[in-house]
Each structure stands twice: as C-alpha cells, then as structure tokens.
Amino acid sequence: MSTVGDRIKKRRAELGWTQDQLAQKAGISKSFLSDLENGKRSVSADNLLDIARVLSLSLDYLMKGGETGAKPAEVQIPASLAAFAEDEGLTFKQALALLRMREQIVAHRSTSKKEGVDKVDWQRFYEAVKEFLE
C-alpha cells in the first residue's frame, strides 16, 4: 500500500521535477519534502494542501490513494513550458494559467499548431498575454 510520500514522489517524478523544484513551488523545505517522501515525517493539512495544489492532485487522493470516486485533477505541463517558466521565474500558478490560455486559444483555432510547442513559442505567447497573468 502506498503512502502519502509515495504518491507525492510518484507525481513529482511524472512532472519531471526535482525535490528542490517541488519544495520551492510548495513553499516547504527540501529536507522536509525528502523526509515526507521517505515516510520519516507526517504533514500538516496546510502543507498537504499546498503540495496538492502544486501537483494538481486532490487532497483525497494524496491522503487515501487509489480510486476515490473522482479522479484527481491531472495537469500535464509540457517540458518546454516547464523550462520556459523556470527561466522566466514564473510561479506554478502563472505557468498553469499560460497553459490554460493557450489551450483555449488553440481549441478555437483549427489552424494553430497543437503539438510540438517549443520554448521560443512559449516566450512569444507569454509576451502576448503576460499582462493578463497575476
């Protein structure tokens, strides 16, 4: 049976993030995250909520695992967007908003290229919409 730490580690790996990256995005220390992933520490509700938000997972899934009736929200951040966001110092929330904006625009434009977005494309798109990001 998997633990909260196992589920966090699995999702972090799916996103291709290091412990440093997740810790920074969630506002926790790397040593705390390491201990949590290795089952050496428990986590407060506040910290778990921050981790769940950053990983785009439900609290229910993180705490209980398995299928809980509703699937946890999954967001696949493209590697090119993750690299761009890191270079620009964007928060996870801003990167997610950028992804959502682009998805909405692409959904309404059949001629837009839907795959193969590279870092330069993200830069151009960001420049066009950055005033709308928090």
C-alpha positions, 0 to 999 in steps of 0.5 A: 500500500502506498503512502502519502510520500509515495504518491507525492514522489510518484507525481513529482517524478511524472512532472519531471521535477526535482525535490528542490523544484517541488519544495520551492513551488510548495513553499516547504523545505527540501529536507522536509519534502525528502523526509515526507517522501521517505515516510520519516515525517507526517504533514500538516493539512496546510502543507498537504494542501499546498503540495496538492495544489502544486501537483494538481492532485486532490487532497483525497487522493494524496491522503487515501490513494487509489480510486476515490470516486473522482479522479484527481485533477491531472495537469500535464505541463509540457517540458518546454513550458516547464523550462520556459517558466523556470527561466522566466521565474514564473510561479506554478500558478502563472505557468498553469494559467499560460497553459490554460490560455493557450489551450483555449486559444488553440481549441478555437483555432483549427489552424494553430499548431497543437503539438510540438510547442517549443520554448521560443513559442512559449516566450512569444505567447507569454509576451502576448498575454503576460499582462493578463497573468497575476 
